[in-house]
């Protein structure tokens, strides 16, 4: 049975081009009323106009879909409030937030200025937190909500010249991990997409033939699934060119060295400590604590 969004309202941030545009178009094709949010700025976050978001709205409406444009910056409190008010005035509910807006300011850490760190953190982290917070109570009241945050392999695994971007992108996994717990009782599911796509933000980082192969629309099926009624929660899904995988933070089984353990003992046992053959994924912090309490039941290896 096809996934549909009839009667549902979807907000996509950063939807004037690239991934966001692809997401917005597909949600509209599947029956959603779509709010196309885009500041219309440059890749580094400077400038702005509403032409991009209005063009996507025109694509949707000319195909018989329903959409409105919004040009607010996701970092601006008043702009986010207007985004929510405009959506509620037009459609009366908010079912899905696709937090896709982002910027790049790549430099090695030695050359990066703190203003470049602040700007990237503001858009990726607070530009996800602020819309989510503004919509959270609405979703709780209607006992339904889906939020998809956008992470990156840079956050999960690192990438040269992107300390700011990587910090922000992994921060969103921490945001998701707690929000999935707080939203569970109100049928609010929170997931993360880790895309590999040829977009305005990445076209200068890869050869043209690779950009062509990694079309944004090839990522969108995972986003649509993560925003559906049947979606899981607290999952990280990677997507590229029609290939999909899931990622997790895991922890090794570990060993109990005992209260008398020294740094030398840690060094001597490092191969056992870092053995991931029996690694586990924890769904919340207290499962991690319980893991250690279980470890401590074992006889210590160091007296």
C-alpha positions as CSV (number, residue, x, y, z in Angstrom):
1,X,0.0,0.0,0.0
2,X,1.4,3.3,-1.1
3,X,2.5,5.8,1.5
4,X,0.2,8.8,1.4
5,X,0.0,12.2,3.1
6,X,-3.5,13.2,2.3
7,X,-4.8,15.7,4.8
8,X,-1.3,16.2,6.3
9,X,0.8,19.3,6.4
10,X,4.5,19.1,5.8
11,X,7.0,21.9,6.4
12,X,10.4,21.5,4.6
13,X,13.1,24.0,5.5
14,X,15.8,24.9,3.0
15,X,13.4,23.7,0.3
16,X,14.3,26.2,-2.5
17,X,16.7,23.7,-4.1
18,X,18.6,20.5,-3.8
19,X,17.4,18.0,-1.3
20,X,14.7,20.2,0.2
21,X,13.1,20.9,-3.2
22,X,13.2,17.1,-4.0
23,X,11.5,16.3,-0.6
24,X,8.9,19.0,-1.0
25,X,7.9,17.9,-4.5
26,X,7.6,14.2,-3.5
27,X,5.5,15.0,-0.4
28,X,3.2,17.1,-2.6
29,X,2.9,14.2,-5.1
30,X,1.8,12.0,-2.2
31,X,-1.0,14.3,-1.2
32,X,0.6,16.6,1.4
33,X,0.0,20.3,1.8
34,X,3.5,21.6,1.7
35,X,5.1,24.7,3.2
36,X,8.3,25.5,1.2
37,X,10.6,27.4,3.5
38,X,13.8,28.9,2.1
39,X,15.8,32.0,3.0
40,X,17.1,32.1,-0.5
41,X,20.7,32.8,0.6
42,X,24.1,31.8,-0.7
43,X,25.7,28.5,0.3
44,X,27.5,30.3,3.2
45,X,24.2,31.7,4.5
46,X,24.6,35.3,3.3
47,X,21.9,37.2,1.4
48,X,18.4,36.0,0.7
49,X,15.3,36.3,-1.4
50,X,12.0,34.4,-1.9
51,X,12.5,33.5,-5.6
52,X,13.7,30.0,-4.9
53,X,10.8,29.0,-2.6
54,X,8.2,30.6,-4.8
55,X,9.6,28.6,-7.8
56,X,9.1,25.3,-6.0
57,X,5.6,26.3,-4.9
58,X,4.8,27.0,-8.6
59,X,6.1,23.6,-9.5
60,X,3.8,22.0,-7.0
61,X,0.7,24.0,-7.7
62,X,1.1,23.8,-11.5
63,X,0.9,20.0,-11.0
64,X,-2.3,20.3,-9.0
65,X,-0.7,20.2,-5.6
66,X,-1.1,22.5,-2.6
67,X,1.8,24.6,-1.3
68,X,2.7,28.0,0.1
69,X,6.1,29.7,0.3
70,X,7.9,31.0,3.4
71,X,11.1,33.0,3.3
72,X,12.0,33.0,7.0
73,X,15.4,32.3,8.3
74,X,15.3,29.2,10.6
75,X,17.7,30.9,13.0
76,X,15.4,33.9,13.5
77,X,12.9,33.6,16.4
78,X,10.3,36.0,14.8
79,X,10.7,34.3,11.4
80,X,10.1,30.9,12.9
81,X,7.1,32.1,14.7
82,X,5.8,33.6,11.5
83,X,6.4,30.3,9.7
84,X,4.3,28.4,12.2
85,X,1.6,31.1,12.3
86,X,1.4,31.2,8.5
87,X,1.1,27.4,8.3
88,X,-1.6,27.2,11.0
89,X,-3.5,30.1,9.5
90,X,-3.5,28.4,6.1
91,X,-3.9,24.7,7.0
92,X,-4.8,24.4,10.7
93,X,-2.2,21.8,11.6
94,X,1.4,20.7,11.3
95,X,2.1,17.0,10.9
96,X,5.7,16.8,9.6
97,X,8.9,18.9,9.9
98,X,11.7,18.1,7.5
99,X,14.6,20.1,9.0
100,X,16.8,20.4,5.9
101,X,18.2,23.9,5.9
102,X,21.9,24.2,6.0
103,X,25.0,26.2,5.1
104,X,28.7,25.5,4.6
105,X,31.8,27.4,5.8
106,X,34.6,25.0,5.2
107,X,38.1,25.7,6.4
108,X,40.7,23.7,8.4
109,X,40.3,24.3,12.1
110,X,43.6,26.3,12.2
111,X,42.2,28.8,9.7
112,X,38.6,28.8,10.7
113,X,37.3,31.9,12.5
114,X,34.9,31.4,15.4
115,X,32.2,33.4,13.5
116,X,32.3,30.6,10.9
117,X,31.7,28.0,13.6
118,X,28.9,30.1,15.2
119,X,27.1,30.6,11.8
120,X,27.1,26.9,10.9
121,X,26.0,25.9,14.4
122,X,23.2,28.5,14.3
123,X,21.7,27.2,11.1
124,X,22.1,23.5,11.5
125,X,21.5,23.1,15.2
126,X,19.3,26.0,16.3
127,X,17.8,26.1,12.8
128,X,16.4,22.7,13.6
129,X,15.7,23.2,17.3
130,X,13.8,26.5,16.9
131,X,11.2,25.2,14.3
132,X,10.9,21.9,16.2
133,X,10.3,23.7,19.5
134,X,7.7,26.1,17.9
135,X,5.8,23.1,16.5
136,X,6.2,20.7,19.4
137,X,3.1,21.6,21.4
138,X,1.0,21.6,18.2
139,X,2.1,18.0,17.5
140,X,1.5,17.0,21.2
141,X,-2.0,18.5,21.1
142,X,-2.9,16.7,18.0
143,X,-1.2,13.5,19.2
144,X,0.7,13.2,16.0
145,X,4.0,14.4,14.6
146,X,7.0,13.4,12.5
147,X,10.3,15.2,12.6
148,X,13.3,14.3,10.3
149,X,16.6,16.0,11.1
150,X,19.4,16.0,8.6
151,X,22.8,14.7,9.8
152,X,25.9,13.9,7.8
153,X,28.7,11.5,7.4
154,X,30.9,14.4,8.6
155,X,29.1,14.3,11.9
156,X,29.1,10.6,12.2
157,X,32.6,9.9,11.0
158,X,34.5,13.2,10.4
159,X,35.8,15.1,7.3
160,X,38.8,17.3,6.8
161,X,38.0,21.0,7.0
162,X,34.5,20.6,8.5
163,X,34.9,20.8,12.3
164,X,32.0,23.3,12.4
165,X,29.7,21.2,10.2
166,X,30.6,17.9,11.8
167,X,30.0,19.3,15.3
168,X,26.6,20.6,14.3
169,X,25.5,17.4,12.4
170,X,26.4,15.0,15.2
171,X,24.7,17.4,17.7
172,X,21.5,16.8,15.8
173,X,21.8,13.0,16.6
174,X,21.9,13.9,20.3
175,X,18.8,16.1,19.8
176,X,17.0,13.2,18.1
177,X,18.0,10.7,20.7
178,X,16.3,12.5,23.5
179,X,13.4,13.9,21.5
180,X,12.4,10.4,20.4
181,X,11.9,9.5,24.0
182,X,10.0,12.6,25.0
183,X,7.7,12.4,21.9
184,X,6.9,8.7,22.2
185,X,3.8,9.1,24.4
186,X,2.3,11.6,22.0
187,X,2.9,9.6,18.8
188,X,5.7,11.9,17.7
189,X,8.5,10.1,15.9
190,X,11.9,11.6,15.3
191,X,14.5,10.3,12.9
192,X,17.6,11.4,11.0
193,X,18.6,11.3,7.3
194,X,22.2,11.1,6.4
195,X,22.3,12.0,2.6
196,X,25.0,11.8,0.0
197,X,23.8,14.0,-2.8
198,X,25.0,16.3,-5.5
199,X,23.6,19.7,-4.5
200,X,24.6,23.3,-4.5
201,X,26.5,22.6,-1.2
202,X,28.5,19.7,-2.5
203,X,28.9,20.3,-6.3
204,X,32.3,21.8,-5.8
205,X,33.5,18.9,-3.7
206,X,33.0,16.1,-6.3
207,X,33.4,15.6,-10.0
208,X,30.4,16.5,-12.3
209,X,29.7,12.9,-13.3
210,X,29.4,12.0,-9.6
211,X,27.1,15.0,-9.0
212,X,24.9,13.7,-11.8
213,X,24.8,10.2,-10.3
214,X,23.9,11.4,-6.8
215,X,20.7,13.2,-7.6
216,X,18.9,14.7,-4.5
217,X,15.7,12.9,-5.5
218,X,17.4,9.6,-4.9
219,X,17.6,10.4,-1.2
220,X,14.0,11.5,-0.8
221,X,12.4,8.0,-0.5
222,X,14.1,7.5,2.8
223,X,12.9,10.9,4.1
224,X,9.3,10.2,3.0
225,X,9.4,6.8,4.8
226,X,10.9,8.3,8.0
227,X,8.1,10.9,8.0
228,X,5.3,8.4,7.3
229,X,2.7,7.0,9.8
230,X,4.6,3.7,9.7
231,X,8.0,5.2,10.5
232,X,10.3,3.9,13.1
233,X,11.7,6.4,15.6
234,X,15.3,7.3,16.7
235,X,16.8,5.9,13.5
236,X,19.6,7.2,11.3
237,X,19.2,6.3,7.6
238,X,21.9,6.9,5.1
239,X,20.9,7.3,1.4
240,X,22.7,7.8,-1.9
241,X,21.8,7.1,-5.5
242,X,19.0,4.6,-4.6
243,X,21.1,2.8,-2.0
244,X,20.1,2.8,1.7
245,X,21.6,1.8,5.0
246,X,21.1,2.4,8.7
247,X,23.7,3.7,11.1
248,X,24.0,3.4,14.9
249,X,26.2,4.5,17.8
250,X,27.4,1.3,19.4
251,X,29.5,0.4,22.4
252,X,31.8,-2.5,23.0
253,X,31.1,-5.2,25.6
254,X,33.9,-3.9,27.7
255,X,35.7,-5.4,30.7
256,X,35.8,-4.8,34.5
257,X,39.4,-3.9,35.5
258,X,38.4,-3.0,39.1
259,X,39.0,0.0,41.4
260,X,42.7,-0.5,41.4
261,X,43.1,-0.1,37.6
262,X,45.8,2.2,36.4
263,X,46.4,3.8,33.0
264,X,48.9,1.1,32.4
265,X,46.2,-1.5,32.9
266,X,44.0,0.3,30.5
267,X,46.8,0.2,27.9
268,X,47.5,-3.5,28.5
269,X,43.9,-4.4,28.0
270,X,43.1,-2.0,25.2
271,X,42.5,-4.7,22.7
272,X,39.8,-6.2,24.9
273,X,38.2,-2.8,25.8
274,X,38.0,-1.9,22.1
275,X,36.8,-5.2,20.8
276,X,33.5,-4.4,19.0
277,X,32.6,-8.0,18.1
278,X,29.8,-8.0,20.7
279,X,28.9,-4.3,20.4
280,X,25.5,-3.1,21.4
281,X,23.3,-0.1,20.6
282,X,21.5,1.6,23.6
283,X,18.2,3.3,23.2
284,X,18.6,5.7,26.1
285,X,21.2,6.8,28.7
286,X,20.1,4.5,31.5
287,X,20.6,1.5,29.3
288,X,24.3,2.6,29.1
289,X,24.4,2.8,32.9
290,X,22.8,-0.6,33.3
291,X,25.5,-2.0,30.9
292,X,28.2,-0.8,33.3
293,X,26.4,-2.2,36.4
294,X,26.3,-5.6,34.6
295,X,30.0,-5.3,33.9
296,X,30.8,-4.5,37.5
297,X,29.2,-7.9,38.5
298,X,32.2,-9.6,36.8
299,X,35.3,-10.3,38.9
300,X,37.8,-7.4,38.3
301,X,40.9,-8.3,36.2
302,X,43.0,-6.0,38.4
303,X,42.9,-6.6,42.2
